[in-house]
Amino acid sequence: MGRNFQLAKLIRVGLALAVALLTLLLLWVLLVLTDTAFDVWTRLRAGPSWFFYFYAGGFLAISAVGGFALWRLLRPRLDRQGQPSRPRMPQPVDPRELEQRLERGEAAGMDIAAVRRELALFQQRKDAGRIHVGFFGEISSGKSSLIKALLPEAKLVIRATGGTTREIATYNWRSRGGDELVLTDMPGTNEVGAGLDETARAEAMRAHLVVYVCDGDLSRTQFADLGSLLALGKPVIVALNKTDRYRQAELDQLLARLRERVQTHGEEGKDLAARVDLVAVQAGGQREVLRVLPDGREERVVRERPPQVEALRSALQRHLDEDPEVLEKLRDTSVFVLVAQRLDEAELSHRRERAEALTRSYSKKAMIGAMAAITPGSDLVIQGYLGVSMVRELAGLYEVPVRRMDTDKLLELVQKRVARSTTIMLAVAGNALKAFPGLGTLAGGITHAAAYGMIFDALGKAVALSLESRGALRPAQAAQVFEESLSEDLEARARRFARLALDIRKEPHPQERPGTNG
């Protein structure tokens, strides 16, 4: 304890000295600035009047430019309507164009089973003719209890601990107007990580209506989740649950605050703002009260809290009655966007697999070329041809036009980086071959081939990454990624390509295979 006291005392003394020095420094700066300001003012007053006004105008102009630059850097990012930036509404997708992409994907051998399943689910729901309502919100906000209050006959298990809704649950409900609804109870947004996960986002896009449940003012994560739901462009009901915890004045203040937050997110034009409702609800449940008996004794009694969900019922019914065709159109639009996203994912996965296969193929060809070189320098001609061909095929895979001058520039940059790394690569590859005794004079050629395999492997990955992330071949950036990939996990890659070089060496040449002519 004595040591801790001494340490705390030293820290306080150090802080006191720092404050004293900072105070002296600020006083000195103030004196210098004051002296300079008075000196400049005196000289300006002594000079001609035109110079005084010229100097003052320049001073104000520079200050205004600097202040404007600081304001642009520090202010919240605004959109064209002057609102803070938020997730953008998904752009509509042409169903005919989507079908054409599906046909091209199938013809190219893409795995589009997930896309077809999404379309089948969409058609199934469309044929059923029911209105789908998704309930979203953080864990313990009361989504399941709220559905139970709307559907007293539903058998839901409500636990006191957070995160009880582990799986998606759906419940059928007939509204007072005779509409058939399907209520979807989604897992809490903070249950599987920060924000809406992919499952929740996809279900929100499939729904006609979205209900976001909260039990107080919105946190940063909740605000972002709500913005993602509003950006889908469909009707959203924000339900403030557990209102019995607030006095009326507190409740009015909280509702006003939530309304302000919703309007901040909802101004994607007045049309979207009009489709956002804010309702106060109470899902019911139990509460413990202290009762005083006539004889003075006290006892704790658990009483049922009656649910208050009429405002939510009315908001749901209003959206159903206003324009069912608009609900259907908005749902269809967002589902087609979801299908397009699924197709993008399938296309990206297919391209990555094909790019990896192409890279492996050209790496093997480069190794064969290195071992088959007859005259000095002929392997360089072979590798140059293979490098150009690999870049061209990768560009065709990603449907990105690549100029020959960009390809030449990339190979030139790659060659410079390879020249700096050749010695260490050959040394590492040669060391890897020590695990394969009995090679004799073959070791040199196999080492050379393994080095070329490593080079083409790194080059193919760098080119594919540039085409995927930038939509173009950027020689300088791709060369930098190539150099980083070349030195990454060098020993393990050297062993892998040394083994591959040995396997290639054991393969018979075409003229050695039975049934072939020399």
N, C-alpha and C positions, 0 to 999 in steps of 0.2 A: 504494500500500500504506500510506503514511504517513497519507493522508486516512482510509482505512478504520480504521486503528488509533485515530486521534483520535475518529472517530465511535463506535467501540466503547467507548472510554473514557468519552465523554460519556453514552452509554446506561447504562453501569455506575454512573456517579455519580448519574444521575437515578434509577435504580432504588434505589440506596442511600438517597437522600434520601426517596423514597417510602416505603420500609420503615421508616425512622426516624420519619417523621411518623405513619405508621399505628400504630407501636408506642406513641408518645406519646399518640395519640388513644385507643387501647385502654386504656392505663393511666389516663388521665383519666376515661374512662367507668367503669372499674372502681372508682376512688375515689369518684366521684359516687354510683354505685349502692350502694357499701358504706355511705357516709355516710347516704344516704336510708334504706337498710334498717335500720341501727341506730337511726336517728331514729324510724322507724315502730314498730320493736319496743319502744323505750323508752316511747313514748306508749301503745301498746296495753297494756303491762304496768301502766302507771299508771292506766289506765281500768278500768271495771267488767268483771268476767269475762264477762258475757253479751255485751258488745260485742266482746270478744276472739274468742270462739267464732263470733259472727255474721260478723265480718270474715274470719276464717280460712276459714269455710265458703264465703263468697262468692268468696274468692280461689281456692280449690280448684275450685269449680264453673266459674268463668270459664276457668281453666286447662284443665279437662277438656273443656269445649266447644270451645275453640280447638284443643286437641290433636286432638280427634276430627275437626274440620273439616279440619285439615292432613292427617290420615291418609287421609281420604276423597278428598282432592284428589290426593295423591301416590302412593297405593297403585296397583298394577296393577288394571285393570278386571276384575272377576270376574263370572262368570255365576252362575246360581242354585245350581249344584252346588259353588261355591267355587273353580272353576278359572279361570285367566286366560282372558280373552275370546278367541275364535277364530272362524273362519268357521262360520256356522251351516249345518246340514244342510238341503238343499233340501226344501221342502215337497212332498208327493205331489200329483200332478196327476190329475184325473179324466179318463180318455180320452174319455168321452162329451161332457164340457164342452169339451174341447179340439177335438173334431170340430165342435161347434156354433160355436166361435169361428172355425174355419177356413171354415165355410160363410158366416158373416157377413162375414168378411174378403174372400172371393171375390166375394160380392154387392156389397161396397162398392168393388170394383176394386183391392184391395190386391195387391201383388206377393208371392205366397207360394210362389214356385217353390222357394226354398231350404228352406222348411218341408216341402214335398212331397218333395223329394230326401232330407231327413233321415228322413222316415217310410219312404220306399222302401228306404233303406239299412238301417234297423232291421228291416223285414220280410224283407229279403234275408238278413241275418245270422241272424234267428230261424229262417227256413226251413232254412238250412244246418245249424243245430244244433251249431255249434262254439263252444268257449269262447274268448273273446277276452281276452288278457292284455296290458296296456299297460306298457311299460318307460319310466320317467321318471327324470330326474336331471340334474345339471349337466353341462356339457361335460367330456369327459375323465374322467368318473367310471367308465367302463368298461361302459356299457350294451351296445354292439355286441359287445364282446369276451365279455361274459357270455352273450349269445345264441349266439355262436359256440361257446362251451363247452357250452351245452345242446344245440346242433345242430351237431355237427362237420361234417356234410355240407353245411351252408349255405355259400354262397360270398359272404362279406362282405369288404369292403376296409376294413382297420383301419389308419388313419394315426396317426402319433405326435403330430401337431399337434391342438390343440383345435378342436372344432366341425366334425368330419368328417361327422357325420350331418346333412346339410342337408335331406333329405326324409324323409317317413314311409315306412318299409319294413316289410312284413309277411312272416312266415315261418310255414309250417305245421309242426306238430309233433304226433306221437302219443305220449302219455305211456305209462308202463308199465302203467297200468290200462286202456289202450285208448281213452282220451279224445282227441278231435281238438281241438287247440288252435291258435290263431292268435296268434303273438307279434308285437306292434307295437313297433318301435323308433322312439321319438319324438326329435325334435331336442333338443339340450341346452337347459335352461331359460335359461341366460345367453347363449345364442347369438343369440337374437332380441330380447333386452332382459331387464330384470329380471323374474324370476318367470315363472309359467306364462302363456304367451300363449293366445289364444283357440283356436287349433288344438289345442294340447295339452290344454286344459281340456275341449274337446268330445270328444276321443278318450278321455279318462279317464272321461267320463260314459257313453260307448258300451261300455266294457269291462266284463267280469264281475269281473276281478281286476286289481289295480294293484300293480306292483313299483316301489318307489322305490330307486334305486341311489345310494349315497354311498361315499366312500372315506376318511372321517374324521368328526370331530365336525361337527355341523350349523352352518353359518353362519346369519346372520339371514335371508337370502333363502331358503336351503334349508328352514329351519324354517317359514317362511311357505308355501312350496310344499307341504311335507308336510301342513301344516294344511289347505290347500285340498283336497288329495286325501282326507284323512281325513274332511273335512266332507261328502264325497259319500255316506258311509254304507255303503260296500262294503268287502270284504276288501282289506287292504293288507299287502304284505310289504316290510319295510325290509331291503334287502340291503347289508351292509357289505362292500365289495369291496376288493381289494388288501391282504388281511390279512397277506401275507407281509412287509410293511414293519414289522410290530409284533412285539415280544417278547410272550410269553404274558401276562405281568403287565399290560403296556400294553394288550393286546387285551381282557383281561377288564375293565379299567377303562373302556375306550372303549365296550364293549358295555353296561356298566352305565349309563354316561352317556346313550347313545342310548336305552336302555330307559326311563330317566327322562324324556327329552324326548318320547318317543312317548306315554307315559302322560299327560303334561301335555296333549298335544293330543287324546288318544284317549278322554277320559272323557265321551263323549256318551251316558252310561249305560254299564253294564257290558257290554252287548251289543256295542257298537262296540269297546271295549277288547279283547274276546275275539277279534275278527276281525283284530287286528294282530299280525303275526309279525316277529321280528327274527332274521336269519340272517347268519352270517359266511361269505363266499365268497371264492374266488380264481379269477379268470377265466383264469388261465394267462398265456401270453406268453413272453417271453424275458428272460434276465438275463445280464449280463456278469460273469464271475468271473476272478480272477487265479490261474493254475496255475503252480506251481514245478516245473520239470523236474529229473530226477536230476542233471544237470550244473550245476544252480544257476541256469540261465536261467529267466526268467519269460515267460509268454505269456498273453494275454487270450483267453478262450474264451467263446463265447455258448452258453448252455444253455437248453433249453426248460423252462419251469415247468409242471408238470402242473396242470390246472384242478381246483379243489375246489368243486363245485357241488351236491354231494349234499344239503346242507341245504336249498338252494333247491328242488331236485326234490321232496324230501319235503314241504316246506311247500305247494307247488303241489298235489301229489297229495292232501294232507290236506284242503285246501279243496274239491277236486273230489269227494272221497269223502263228506264230511260231509253235505252237503245240497245237491244240484244245483238243486233247486227254489228254494231261498233265493237262490242266485247268480242264477238267471234272473229272479226277482222283483225283486231289487235292481237288476239291469241295466235291466229294463223301466221301473222307477220313475224312474231317473236319465235315461233316454233321453226319457221323456215330459216331464221337467223341461226337458231340452235343447230339445225341440221347442217347448215353451211359451215358452222364452226366444227362440228364433228367431222365433216368431210375435209376441212383444212387440217385437222389433227391426223386423219388417216393419210392424207397426202404427204404431210411432213414426215410421218413415220416411214412411209414407203420410200420417200426420197433418201432418208437417212440410211435405211437398209441397203438401197441400191448404191448409194455413194460409198458405203463401207465395202460392199462387194466389188465395186469398180476399183477402189483403192487397193484391195487385196489382189485383184487380178493384175493390175499394172505393176504392183510391187513384185509379184512373182515373175512377170515378164521382164522387168528390169534386172532381176537376179539371173534369169536365164541368159539375157543378153550379155551380162557381165562375164558369165562363165563361158559363153560361146564366142567371145571376142577373139578374132584371129590375129589382127595386126594392131600394133600400139595405137591408141586413140580411136579405134573403131567403136569401142564401147561408148564413147562420148556421143558419137553420131546416133547410135541406137537409143541411148537414154534421152537425147534431145527430142528425137522423133516421138518416143513414148510419152515424154512430158507434155508435148503439145497435144497429142492425142487424148491423154487423160484429162487435161483441162477442157478440151472441146467436148468430150463426152459428159463430164460433170456439168458443164454449162447447159448442154442440151437437156440433161435430167432436170435441172432446176428452171428450164425455159428462160434462161437469161442470155441475151446476146453478148458475146465477148469479142472484142476487137483483137486482131492478131498482134497489134502493137502492145496491148496490155499483157497478152500471154508472153511475148518476148521479154517485156520489162520484168515480169514476175520471175521468169526463168533466169534472167540475168542477176536479179537480186538474190535469188536462191543460190545460184552458183557461187556468189561472193561469200555467202554465209557458210556454204558447204566447205569452201576452201579453208575457212578458219577452223572448221570442226573435223576435217577429214582425219587428221592425225589421231585425235583422241577417240574418234569413232572406230578406226581400224584397230587401235590398241584395245579398246573394250571388246570389240568383236573377236579379236584374236584371243583375248583372255577367256571369252566365253567358249571358244573351241577347245580349250584345255579339258573341258568336261567330256570331250569325245576323242579318246586316244586312238592312235593308229592311223591318223590321216596322212602323215608323211608330207609329200610334196603338194598334196591337194589343199593343204591348209590355207595357202596364200590366196588361191582363187576363191575358195569358199568365204574367206574373210572379206574379200572384195565384194562378193555377191551379197553378203549379209549387210554390208554398209549401204549398198544401193537399195536394198529392200527397206531399210530404215529411212532412207532419204525419201523414197516415193510414198511410203506410209505417212510420213509427216506432211509431205506436199499435198497429198490427196485430202487429208483432214483439214489443212489450212484453206485450200481452195473451196471445199464444201462449206466450211463455216462462213467464209466471206460471201458466197453466193446465197446462203440461207439467211444470214443476219442482215446483210446490206442490200440484197437484191442486185448485186453487181460484183464484178471482180475488181477489187482494190489492190493493186500489186504491192504497195508499201505495207499496208496492214496485213495482207496475207503472208508476205515474207516475214514479218515480225512474228506472227503466229506460228509459222513454219519453224523459225529458229527456236521458239519456246518449246514446241512439240518435239523437236529433234533432240533436245537435251533432257526431256522429261523421262524419268524412269529408264535411264539409258542402259543399265546393266540387264534389266529384265527383258527389254526389247531386243538387246543384242543376243541374248540366249535364245529368244524365240525365233529370230530370223536366222541364227546360225543353224538351229534345228531344221528350219524350213529349207535352207540352202543345202543341207545334207540330204534331205528327202528329195529335193530336185535333182541332186547329183546322182541319186540312185535310180531315178526314172530313166527308162530306155529312150534313146533318141528315136525320131521317126524311122530312120533307116534301119534301126536295130529291132523294131517291132515285127513280130511274125505277120506275114501276109502283106508287107509293104514293099514297094520297089524303091531301090536306091535312086 
